[in-house]
Amino acid sequence: MQDSGPLVPSHWIGFGYAALIASGGITGYAKAGSVLSLAAGLLPCALASLGAFQLSQDLRNIWVFLATSGALAGIIGMRFYDSGKFAGASLSMVAKLGITVLNMPRQ
């Protein structure tokens, strides 16, 4: 494991993103009593938290976080297409992580 030093702001953004996902699931549960909404918020929250933690330990461990935010961006994109409701957090995270991947040194 490579020591990347203390957490940098981008990792805190990742943890904030995970909290945002969890709050969406909790809100869905509170409004509709939907256990599925709760699970749909907490499972991706756990994966995003894991990804942010891995990223904080080694900048090359981006794949769990990128896959989680990419999957959520796709799901939210389908919902946007159906309902017109927009949430840009996942799309923003995919863009940020994509830029990080492109800026990684080549081995």
MOPAC internal coordinates of N, CA, C and O (Angstrom, degrees):
PM7 1SCF
backbone

  N    0.0000 0     0.00 0     0.00 0    0    0    0
  C    1.4391 1     0.00 0     0.00 0    1    0    0
  C    1.5211 1   108.17 1     0.00 0    2    1    0
  O    1.2310 1   121.11 1   -48.18 1    3    2    1
  N    1.3186 1   115.48 1   131.82 1    3    2    1
  C    1.4545 1   121.08 1   179.33 1    5    3    2
  C    1.5181 1   109.62 1   -87.00 1    6    5    3
  O    1.2310 1   120.16 1   -47.76 1    7    6    5
  N    1.3166 1   117.31 1   132.24 1    7    6    5
  C    1.4601 1   121.69 1   178.49 1    9    7    6
  C    1.5145 1   108.07 1   -83.00 1   10    9    7
  O    1.2310 1   120.67 1   -67.01 1   11   10    9
  N    1.3217 1   116.32 1   112.99 1   11   10    9
  C    1.4575 1   120.25 1  -178.91 1   13   11   10
  C    1.5180 1   111.36 1   -99.39 1   14   13   11
  O    1.2310 1   119.90 1  -168.33 1   15   14   13
  N    1.3197 1   117.80 1    11.67 1   15   14   13
  C    1.4530 1   120.45 1   178.78 1   17   15   14
  C    1.5164 1   111.02 1    82.64 1   18   17   15
  O    1.2310 1   120.88 1    16.78 1   19   18   17
  N    1.3064 1   115.93 1  -163.22 1   19   18   17
  C    1.4622 1   119.56 1  -178.06 1   21   19   18
  C    1.5315 1   111.64 1   -70.01 1   22   21   19
  O    1.2310 1   121.47 1   -15.35 1   23   22   21
  N    1.3099 1   114.79 1   164.65 1   23   22   21
  C    1.4568 1   119.53 1   177.39 1   25   23   22
  C    1.5155 1   110.05 1   -59.20 1   26   25   23
  O    1.2310 1   120.89 1   -42.94 1   27   26   25
  N    1.2971 1   115.90 1   137.06 1   27   26   25
  C    1.4640 1   120.87 1   176.40 1   29   27   26
  C    1.5136 1   108.04 1  -102.40 1   30   29   27
  O    1.2310 1   119.59 1   -16.01 1   31   30   29
  N    1.3047 1   118.40 1   163.99 1   31   30   29
  C    1.4654 1   120.48 1  -175.91 1   33   31   30
  C    1.5296 1   115.23 1   -52.02 1   34   33   31
  O    1.2310 1   119.40 1   145.36 1   35   34   33
  N    1.3239 1   118.74 1   -34.64 1   35   34   33
  C    1.4637 1   118.94 1  -178.96 1   37   35   34
  C    1.5210 1   111.99 1   -62.98 1   38   37   35
  O    1.2310 1   119.85 1   150.53 1   39   38   37
  N    1.3224 1   117.90 1   -29.47 1   39   38   37
  C    1.4579 1   120.03 1   177.55 1   41   39   38
  C    1.5257 1   109.85 1   -72.02 1   42   41   39
  O    1.2310 1   120.55 1   142.38 1   43   42   41
  N    1.3061 1   116.55 1   -37.62 1   43   42   41
  C    1.4632 1   119.17 1   176.21 1   45   43   42
  C    1.5181 1   110.37 1   -64.29 1   46   45   43
  O    1.2310 1   120.21 1   145.31 1   47   46   45
  N    1.3226 1   117.20 1   -34.69 1   47   46   45
  C    1.4693 1   120.21 1   175.04 1   49   47   46
  C    1.5228 1   109.43 1   -61.34 1   50   49   47
  O    1.2310 1   120.42 1   139.22 1   51   50   49
  N    1.3211 1   116.80 1   -40.78 1   51   50   49
  C    1.4624 1   121.23 1   178.00 1   53   51   50
  C    1.5172 1   112.48 1   -62.76 1   54   53   51
  O    1.2310 1   120.59 1   137.91 1   55   54   53
  N    1.3303 1   116.48 1   -42.09 1   55   54   53
  C    1.4608 1   119.38 1   177.87 1   57   55   54
  C    1.5273 1   110.86 1   -68.63 1   58   57   55
  O    1.2310 1   120.36 1   143.75 1   59   58   57
  N    1.3212 1   116.91 1   -36.25 1   59   58   57
  C    1.4700 1   120.60 1   175.45 1   61   59   58
  C    1.5192 1   111.67 1   -64.37 1   62   61   59
  O    1.2310 1   120.87 1   140.68 1   63   62   61
  N    1.3264 1   115.93 1   -39.32 1   63   62   61
  C    1.4611 1   121.78 1   176.20 1   65   63   62
  C    1.5260 1   110.38 1   -60.73 1   66   65   63
  O    1.2310 1   120.43 1   136.67 1   67   66   65
  N    1.3308 1   116.79 1   -43.33 1   67   66   65
  C    1.4685 1   120.84 1   177.87 1   69   67   66
  C    1.5242 1   110.80 1   -61.70 1   70   69   67
  O    1.2310 1   120.42 1   139.22 1   71   70   69
  N    1.3273 1   116.80 1   -40.78 1   71   70   69
  C    1.4709 1   120.54 1   178.07 1   73   71   70
  C    1.5267 1   110.84 1   -65.41 1   74   73   71
  O    1.2310 1   120.37 1   142.85 1   75   74   73
  N    1.3153 1   116.90 1   -37.15 1   75   74   73
  C    1.4688 1   121.07 1   177.63 1   77   75   74
  C    1.5309 1   110.76 1   -63.04 1   78   77   75
  O    1.2310 1   120.55 1   138.84 1   79   78   77
  N    1.3139 1   116.56 1   -41.16 1   79   78   77
  C    1.4633 1   121.28 1   178.09 1   81   79   78
  C    1.5303 1   109.79 1   -62.86 1   82   81   79
  O    1.2310 1   120.71 1   134.10 1   83   82   81
  N    1.3268 1   116.25 1   -45.90 1   83   82   81
  C    1.4684 1   120.31 1   179.45 1   85   83   82
  C    1.5127 1   111.11 1   -61.79 1   86   85   83
  O    1.2310 1   120.27 1   138.33 1   87   86   85
  N    1.3300 1   117.08 1   -41.67 1   87   86   85
  C    1.4673 1   119.52 1  -179.43 1   89   87   86
  C    1.5203 1   111.37 1   -63.88 1   90   89   87
  O    1.2310 1   120.15 1   146.61 1   91   90   89
  N    1.3250 1   117.32 1   -33.39 1   91   90   89
  C    1.4668 1   120.10 1   176.03 1   93   91   90
  C    1.5224 1   111.96 1   -64.12 1   94   93   91
  O    1.2310 1   120.41 1   137.55 1   95   94   93
  N    1.3247 1   116.82 1   -42.45 1   95   94   93
  C    1.4658 1   120.62 1   177.68 1   97   95   94
  C    1.5151 1   112.16 1   -66.44 1   98   97   95
  O    1.2310 1   120.75 1   138.96 1   99   98   97
  N    1.3282 1   116.18 1   -41.04 1   99   98   97
  C    1.4644 1   120.61 1   178.90 1  101   99   98
  C    1.5226 1   110.94 1   -66.09 1  102  101   99
  O    1.2310 1   120.48 1   139.93 1  103  102  101
  N    1.3296 1   116.69 1   -40.07 1  103  102  101
  C    1.4671 1   120.73 1   177.96 1  105  103  102
  C    1.5222 1   110.79 1   -63.74 1  106  105  103
  O    1.2310 1   120.35 1   136.88 1  107  106  105
  N    1.3396 1   116.94 1   -43.12 1  107  106  105
  C    1.4622 1   120.73 1   177.51 1  109  107  106
  C    1.5176 1   111.74 1   -60.90 1  110  109  107
  O    1.2310 1   120.92 1   140.97 1  111  110  109
  N    1.3192 1   115.85 1   -39.03 1  111  110  109
  C    1.4657 1   120.23 1   177.89 1  113  111  110
  C    1.5242 1   110.59 1   -67.95 1  114  113  111
  O    1.2310 1   120.17 1   137.01 1  115  114  113
  N    1.3208 1   117.29 1   -42.99 1  115  114  113
  C    1.4662 1   120.91 1  -178.38 1  117  115  114
  C    1.5339 1   111.70 1   -66.56 1  118  117  115
  O    1.2310 1   120.09 1   141.49 1  119  118  117
  N    1.3170 1   117.42 1   -38.51 1  119  118  117
  C    1.4669 1   120.96 1  -177.93 1  121  119  118
  C    1.5200 1   112.68 1   -75.64 1  122  121  119
  O    1.2310 1   120.86 1   135.02 1  123  122  121
  N    1.3307 1   115.97 1   -44.98 1  123  122  121
  C    1.4655 1   119.38 1  -172.01 1  125  123  122
  C    1.5234 1   113.32 1  -113.43 1  126  125  123
  O    1.2310 1   119.72 1   174.57 1  127  126  125
  N    1.3086 1   118.13 1    -5.43 1  127  126  125
  C    1.4523 1   120.27 1  -176.71 1  129  127  126
  C    1.5184 1   112.31 1    67.98 1  130  129  127
  O    1.2310 1   120.71 1  -155.99 1  131  130  129
  N    1.3336 1   116.25 1    24.01 1  131  130  129
  C    1.4519 1   121.70 1  -174.88 1  133  131  130
  C    1.5291 1   111.15 1   -88.46 1  134  133  131
  O    1.2310 1   120.88 1   -67.95 1  135  134  133
  N    1.3238 1   115.92 1   112.05 1  135  134  133
  C    1.4581 1   120.83 1   176.26 1  137  135  134
  C    1.5278 1   109.29 1   -66.61 1  138  137  135
  O    1.2310 1   119.94 1   148.70 1  139  138  137
  N    1.3208 1   117.72 1   -31.30 1  139  138  137
  C    1.4625 1   121.57 1   177.40 1  141  139  138
  C    1.5306 1   110.26 1   -62.59 1  142  141  139
  O    1.2310 1   119.86 1   138.95 1  143  142  141
  N    1.3278 1   117.87 1   -41.05 1  143  142  141
  C    1.4690 1   120.74 1   176.65 1  145  143  142
  C    1.5168 1   110.99 1   -62.66 1  146  145  143
  O    1.2310 1   120.88 1   139.37 1  147  146  145
  N    1.3089 1   115.92 1   -40.63 1  147  146  145
  C    1.4649 1   120.25 1   179.05 1  149  147  146
  C    1.5277 1   110.30 1   -62.84 1  150  149  147
  O    1.2310 1   120.44 1   132.50 1  151  150  149
  N    1.3203 1   116.77 1   -47.50 1  151  150  149
  C    1.4628 1   120.85 1   178.75 1  153  151  150
  C    1.5282 1   111.14 1   -64.52 1  154  153  151
  O    1.2310 1   120.61 1   141.79 1  155  154  153
  N    1.3415 1   116.43 1   -38.21 1  155  154  153
  C    1.4585 1   120.93 1  -179.76 1  157  155  154
  C    1.5220 1   111.60 1   -69.03 1  158  157  155
  O    1.2310 1   119.59 1   163.43 1  159  158  157
  N    1.3103 1   118.40 1   -16.57 1  159  158  157
  C    1.4560 1   121.34 1   174.75 1  161  159  158
  C    1.5161 1   112.45 1   -95.23 1  162  161  159
  O    1.2310 1   120.41 1   140.30 1  163  162  161
  N    1.3256 1   116.82 1   -39.70 1  163  162  161
  C    1.4639 1   119.48 1  -173.51 1  165  163  162
  C    1.5288 1   113.88 1   -78.75 1  166  165  163
  O    1.2310 1   119.66 1   144.77 1  167  166  165
  N    1.3237 1   118.25 1   -35.23 1  167  166  165
  C    1.4675 1   119.75 1   178.85 1  169  167  166
  C    1.5309 1   111.25 1   -65.51 1  170  169  167
  O    1.2310 1   119.21 1   128.47 1  171  170  169
  N    1.3373 1   119.10 1   -51.53 1  171  170  169
  C    1.4686 1   117.71 1   176.25 1  173  171  170
  C    1.5261 1   112.60 1   -63.55 1  174  173  171
  O    1.2310 1   119.98 1   149.92 1  175  174  173
  N    1.3340 1   117.64 1   -30.08 1  175  174  173
  C    1.4614 1   120.81 1   175.83 1  177  175  174
  C    1.5153 1   110.08 1   -61.00 1  178  177  175
  O    1.2310 1   120.48 1   135.23 1  179  178  177
  N    1.3210 1   116.69 1   -44.77 1  179  178  177
  C    1.4660 1   120.67 1   179.62 1  181  179  178
  C    1.5332 1   110.63 1   -63.62 1  182  181  179
  O    1.2310 1   120.40 1   137.52 1  183  182  181
  N    1.3264 1   116.83 1   -42.48 1  183  182  181
  C    1.4682 1   120.24 1   179.13 1  185  183  182
  C    1.5235 1   111.58 1   -66.59 1  186  185  183
  O    1.2310 1   120.15 1   138.51 1  187  186  185
  N    1.3385 1   117.32 1   -41.49 1  187  186  185
  C    1.4641 1   120.54 1   178.38 1  189  187  186
  C    1.5248 1   110.72 1   -66.15 1  190  189  187
  O    1.2310 1   120.29 1   142.09 1  191  190  189
  N    1.3319 1   117.06 1   -37.91 1  191  190  189
  C    1.4699 1   120.54 1   177.06 1  193  191  190
  C    1.5212 1   110.57 1   -64.01 1  194  193  191
  O    1.2310 1   120.56 1   136.58 1  195  194  193
  N    1.3331 1   116.54 1   -43.42 1  195  194  193
  C    1.4576 1   120.94 1   177.29 1  197  195  194
  C    1.5310 1   109.94 1   -60.76 1  198  197  195
  O    1.2310 1   120.98 1   134.49 1  199  198  197
  N    1.3254 1   115.73 1   -45.51 1  199  198  197
  C    1.4647 1   119.83 1   179.48 1  201  199  198
  C    1.5199 1   112.42 1   -62.39 1  202  201  199
  O    1.2310 1   119.96 1   138.21 1  203  202  201
  N    1.3229 1   117.68 1   -41.79 1  203  202  201
  C    1.4646 1   120.90 1   178.40 1  205  203  202
  C    1.5219 1   110.47 1   -65.70 1  206  205  203
  O    1.2310 1   120.36 1   140.61 1  207  206  205
  N    1.3237 1   116.92 1   -39.39 1  207  206  205
  C    1.4618 1   120.01 1   177.72 1  209  207  206
  C    1.5268 1   110.28 1   -64.36 1  210  209  207
  O    1.2310 1   120.29 1   133.59 1  211  210  209
  N    1.3354 1   117.05 1   -46.41 1  211  210  209
  C    1.4633 1   119.96 1   179.10 1  213  211  210
  C    1.5211 1   110.78 1   -59.74 1  214  213  211
  O    1.2310 1   120.66 1   138.75 1  215  214  213
  N    1.3118 1   116.34 1   -41.25 1  215  214  213
  C    1.4597 1   121.24 1   179.09 1  217  215  214
  C    1.5221 1   110.94 1   -63.67 1  218  217  215
  O    1.2310 1   120.41 1   145.20 1  219  218  217
  N    1.3222 1   116.83 1   -34.80 1  219  218  217
  C    1.4651 1   119.73 1   178.98 1  221  219  218
  C    1.5247 1   111.93 1   -69.63 1  222  221  219
  O    1.2310 1   120.46 1   155.74 1  223  222  221
  N    1.3213 1   116.73 1   -24.26 1  223  222  221
  C    1.4594 1   120.98 1  -179.03 1  225  223  222
  C    1.5254 1   111.93 1   -86.38 1  226  225  223
  O    1.2310 1   120.70 1   143.35 1  227  226  225
  N    1.3191 1   116.27 1   -36.65 1  227  226  225
  C    1.4624 1   121.12 1  -178.58 1  229  227  226
  C    1.5258 1   107.49 1  -155.37 1  230  229  227
  O    1.2310 1   120.21 1   -57.62 1  231  230  229
  N    1.3111 1   117.20 1   122.38 1  231  230  229
  C    1.4600 1   120.78 1  -175.66 1  233  231  230
  C    1.5267 1   113.59 1   -63.55 1  234  233  231
  O    1.2310 1   120.29 1   165.13 1  235  234  233
  N    1.3246 1   117.06 1   -14.87 1  235  234  233
  C    1.4698 1   119.44 1   177.27 1  237  235  234
  C    1.5185 1   112.54 1   -82.64 1  238  237  235
  O    1.2310 1   119.61 1   168.61 1  239  238  237
  N    1.3254 1   118.34 1   -11.39 1  239  238  237
  C    1.4674 1   122.58 1   179.10 1  241  239  238
  C    1.5346 1   110.34 1   -88.06 1  242  241  239
  O    1.2310 1   120.79 1  -118.90 1  243  242  241
  N    1.2881 1   116.09 1    61.10 1  243  242  241
  C    1.4600 1   120.85 1  -174.06 1  245  243  242
  C    1.5291 1   112.51 1  -100.26 1  246  245  243
  O    1.2310 1   119.86 1   168.24 1  247  246  245
  N    1.3082 1   117.88 1   -11.76 1  247  246  245
  C    1.4600 1   121.72 1  -165.54 1  249  247  246
  C    1.5259 1   114.58 1   -69.00 1  250  249  247
  O    1.2310 1   118.64 1   140.64 1  251  250  249
  N    1.3188 1   120.21 1   -39.36 1  251  250  249
  C    1.4720 1   121.18 1   177.97 1  253  251  250
  C    1.5263 1   109.70 1   -63.51 1  254  253  251
  O    1.2310 1   121.16 1   136.04 1  255  254  253
  N    1.3243 1   115.38 1   -43.96 1  255  254  253
  C    1.4563 1   120.81 1  -179.05 1  257  255  254
  C    1.5270 1   110.96 1   -66.18 1  258  257  255
  O    1.2310 1   120.47 1   136.98 1  259  258  257
  N    1.3211 1   116.71 1   -43.02 1  259  258  257
  C    1.4607 1   120.93 1   179.72 1  261  259  258
  C    1.5231 1   110.93 1   -65.94 1  262  261  259
  O    1.2310 1   119.63 1   137.74 1  263  262  261
  N    1.3203 1   118.31 1   -42.26 1  263  262  261
  C    1.4652 1   121.33 1   179.42 1  265  263  262
  C    1.5266 1   111.26 1   -65.30 1  266  265  263
  O    1.2310 1   120.34 1   139.13 1  267  266  265
  N    1.3274 1   116.96 1   -40.87 1  267  266  265
  C    1.4626 1   120.81 1   179.91 1  269  267  266
  C    1.5188 1   111.12 1   -65.13 1  270  269  267
  O    1.2310 1   120.25 1   130.11 1  271  270  269
  N    1.3266 1   117.12 1   -49.89 1  271  270  269
  C    1.4674 1   119.42 1  -178.68 1  273  271  270
  C    1.5232 1   110.97 1   -68.61 1  274  273  271
  O    1.2310 1   120.01 1   147.30 1  275  274  273
  N    1.3306 1   117.58 1   -32.70 1  275  274  273
  C    1.4655 1   120.62 1   176.43 1  277  275  274
  C    1.5193 1   112.20 1   -65.66 1  278  277  275
  O    1.2310 1   120.74 1   136.33 1  279  278  277
  N    1.3347 1   116.19 1   -43.67 1  279  278  277
  C    1.4645 1   120.17 1   178.22 1  281  279  278
  C    1.5293 1   110.87 1   -63.17 1  282  281  279
  O    1.2310 1   120.67 1   136.48 1  283  282  281
  N    1.3251 1   116.32 1   -43.52 1  283  282  281
  C    1.4616 1   119.52 1   178.71 1  285  283  282
  C    1.5194 1   111.90 1   -65.47 1  286  285  283
  O    1.2310 1   120.27 1   142.25 1  287  286  285
  N    1.3256 1   117.08 1   -37.75 1  287  286  285
  C    1.4682 1   119.99 1   176.86 1  289  287  286
  C    1.5248 1   110.54 1   -62.09 1  290  289  287
  O    1.2310 1   120.60 1   140.57 1  291  290  289
  N    1.3363 1   116.45 1   -39.43 1  291  290  289
  C    1.4627 1   119.83 1   177.44 1  293  291  290
  C    1.5160 1   112.55 1   -65.44 1  294  293  291
  O    1.2310 1   120.46 1   136.85 1  295  294  293
  N    1.3187 1   116.72 1   -43.15 1  295  294  293
  C    1.4716 1   120.87 1   179.27 1  297  295  294
  C    1.5222 1   110.42 1   -64.60 1  298  297  295
  O    1.2310 1   120.63 1   134.62 1  299  298  297
  N    1.3231 1   116.41 1   -45.38 1  299  298  297
  C    1.4638 1   120.07 1  -179.81 1  301  299  298
  C    1.5229 1   110.17 1   -67.31 1  302  301  299
  O    1.2310 1   120.57 1   145.85 1  303  302  301
  N    1.3394 1   116.52 1   -34.15 1  303  302  301
  C    1.4655 1   119.94 1   176.22 1  305  303  302
  C    1.5233 1   111.70 1   -61.91 1  306  305  303
  O    1.2310 1   120.51 1   139.56 1  307  306  305
  N    1.3333 1   116.63 1   -40.44 1  307  306  305
  C    1.4714 1   119.67 1   177.33 1  309  307  306
  C    1.5272 1   110.74 1   -65.62 1  310  309  307
  O    1.2310 1   120.38 1   140.56 1  311  310  309
  N    1.3330 1   116.87 1   -39.44 1  311  310  309
  C    1.4665 1   120.50 1   177.67 1  313  311  310
  C    1.5179 1   110.69 1   -65.34 1  314  313  311
  O    1.2310 1   120.28 1   141.02 1  315  314  313
  N    1.3312 1   117.07 1   -38.98 1  315  314  313
  C    1.4624 1   120.85 1   177.33 1  317  315  314
  C    1.5194 1   110.02 1   -61.48 1  318  317  315
  O    1.2310 1   120.40 1   137.71 1  319  318  317
  N    1.3142 1   116.84 1   -42.29 1  319  318  317
  C    1.4543 1   121.35 1   179.74 1  321  319  318
  C    1.5275 1   110.81 1   -62.12 1  322  321  319
  O    1.2310 1   120.26 1   140.40 1  323  322  321
  N    1.3378 1   117.10 1   -39.60 1  323  322  321
  C    1.4627 1   121.64 1  -178.53 1  325  323  322
  C    1.5223 1   113.48 1   -78.31 1  326  325  323
  O    1.2310 1   119.93 1   139.27 1  327  326  325
  N    1.3310 1   117.74 1   -40.73 1  327  326  325
  C    1.4645 1   119.94 1  -170.04 1  329  327  326
  C    1.5195 1   114.73 1  -115.79 1  330  329  327
  O    1.2310 1   119.50 1   164.55 1  331  330  329
  N    1.3051 1   118.57 1   -15.45 1  331  330  329
  C    1.4519 1   120.89 1  -176.80 1  333  331  330
  C    1.5263 1   113.23 1    82.17 1  334  333  331
  O    1.2310 1   120.11 1   178.64 1  335  334  333
  N    1.3445 1   117.39 1    -1.36 1  335  334  333
  C    1.4618 1   120.45 1   177.59 1  337  335  334
  C    1.5188 1   108.40 1   -80.13 1  338  337  335
  O    1.2310 1   120.72 1   -43.36 1  339  338  337
  N    1.3179 1   116.22 1   136.64 1  339  338  337
  C    1.4545 1   120.22 1  -174.53 1  341  339  338
  C    1.5232 1   111.14 1  -122.60 1  342  341  339
  O    1.2310 1   121.08 1   -43.12 1  343  342  341
  N    1.3056 1   115.53 1   136.88 1  343  342  341
  C    1.4645 1   121.81 1   172.31 1  345  343  342
  C    1.5230 1   106.51 1  -136.78 1  346  345  343
  O    1.2310 1   120.12 1   -65.01 1  347  346  345
  N    1.3030 1   117.37 1   114.99 1  347  346  345
  C    1.4504 1   121.40 1  -172.25 1  349  347  346
  C    1.5094 1   115.67 1   -94.81 1  350  349  347
  O    1.2310 1   119.18 1  -179.30 1  351  350  349
  N    1.3280 1   119.17 1     0.70 1  351  350  349
  C    1.4603 1   120.43 1  -175.82 1  353  351  350
  C    1.5275 1   111.33 1   -62.43 1  354  353  351
  O    1.2310 1   119.68 1   134.25 1  355  354  353
  N    1.3176 1   118.21 1   -45.75 1  355  354  353
  C    1.4648 1   120.56 1  -177.96 1  357  355  354
  C    1.5244 1   111.08 1   -66.89 1  358  357  355
  O    1.2310 1   120.67 1   138.79 1  359  358  357
  N    1.3102 1   116.33 1   -41.21 1  359  358  357
  C    1.4613 1   119.86 1   178.43 1  361  359  358
  C    1.5263 1   110.65 1   -63.71 1  362  361  359
  O    1.2310 1   120.64 1   141.05 1  363  362  361
  N    1.3198 1   116.38 1   -38.95 1  363  362  361
  C    1.4689 1   120.69 1   177.53 1  365  363  362
  C    1.5192 1   111.31 1   -64.89 1  366  365  363
  O    1.2310 1   120.29 1   139.72 1  367  366  365
  N    1.3374 1   117.05 1   -40.28 1  367  366  365
  C    1.4665 1   120.04 1   179.21 1  369  367  366
  C    1.5216 1   110.78 1   -66.30 1  370  369  367
  O    1.2310 1   120.03 1   139.53 1  371  370  369
  N    1.3318 1   117.54 1   -40.47 1  371  370  369
  C    1.4634 1   120.47 1   178.48 1  373  371  370
  C    1.5296 1   109.35 1   -61.32 1  374  373  371
  O    1.2310 1   120.40 1   136.91 1  375  374  373
  N    1.3330 1   116.85 1   -43.09 1  375  374  373
  C    1.4625 1   120.48 1   179.16 1  377  375  374
  C    1.5297 1   110.77 1   -62.80 1  378  377  375
  O    1.2310 1   120.36 1   134.06 1  379  378  377
  N    1.3179 1   116.92 1   -45.94 1  379  378  377
  C    1.4665 1   120.91 1  -179.23 1  381  379  378
  C    1.5258 1   110.80 1   -62.83 1  382  381  379
  O    1.2310 1   120.29 1   134.75 1  383  382  381
  N    1.3257 1   117.06 1   -45.25 1  383  382  381
  C    1.4638 1   120.41 1  -179.43 1  385  383  382
  C    1.5254 1   111.40 1   -68.97 1  386  385  383
  O    1.2310 1   120.86 1   144.11 1  387  386  385
  N    1.3296 1   115.95 1   -35.89 1  387  386  385
  C    1.4633 1   119.64 1   176.53 1  389  387  386
  C    1.5169 1   111.85 1   -61.75 1  390  389  387
  O    1.2310 1   120.42 1   138.75 1  391  390  389
  N    1.3216 1   116.80 1   -41.25 1  391  390  389
  C    1.4614 1   121.16 1   176.91 1  393  391  390
  C    1.5223 1   110.36 1   -64.30 1  394  393  391
  O    1.2310 1   120.66 1   141.08 1  395  394  393
  N    1.3373 1   116.35 1   -38.92 1  395  394  393
  C    1.4634 1   120.56 1   177.50 1  397  395  394
  C    1.5303 1   110.39 1   -61.28 1  398  397  395
  O    1.2310 1   120.52 1   136.22 1  399  398  397
  N    1.3284 1   116.61 1   -43.78 1  399  398  397
  C    1.4673 1   120.42 1   179.43 1  401  399  398
  C    1.5275 1   110.05 1   -62.96 1  402  401  399
  O    1.2310 1   120.49 1   136.30 1  403  402  401
  N    1.3216 1   116.67 1   -43.70 1  403  402  401
  C    1.4687 1   119.39 1  -178.98 1  405  403  402
  C    1.5243 1   112.36 1   -66.27 1  406  405  403
  O    1.2310 1   119.90 1   152.79 1  407  406  405
  N    1.3101 1   117.79 1   -27.21 1  407  406  405
  C    1.4658 1   121.48 1   179.82 1  409  407  406
  C    1.5245 1   113.77 1   -89.62 1  410  409  407
  O    1.2310 1   120.10 1   178.58 1  411  410  409
  N    1.3248 1   117.41 1    -1.42 1  411  410  409
  C    1.4718 1   120.25 1   178.88 1  413  411  410
  C    1.5224 1   109.50 1   -66.54 1  414  413  411
  O    1.2310 1   120.60 1   -38.18 1  415  414  413
  N    1.3411 1   116.46 1   141.82 1  415  414  413
  C    1.4578 1   118.59 1   176.35 1  417  415  414
  C    1.5338 1   110.62 1   -65.90 1  418  417  415
  O    1.2310 1   121.12 1   -38.95 1  419  418  417
  N    1.2859 1   115.46 1   141.05 1  419  418  417
  C    1.4787 1   121.16 1   179.42 1  421  419  418
  C    1.5107 1   108.97 1   -79.12 1  422  421  419
  O    1.2310 1   120.88 1   -37.67 1  423  422  421
  N    1.3284 1   115.93 1   142.33 1  423  422  421
  C    1.4762 1   119.87 1  -179.52 1  425  423  422
  C    1.4920 1   110.96 1  -101.74 1  426  425  423
  O    1.2310 1   120.10 1   180.00 1  427  426  425

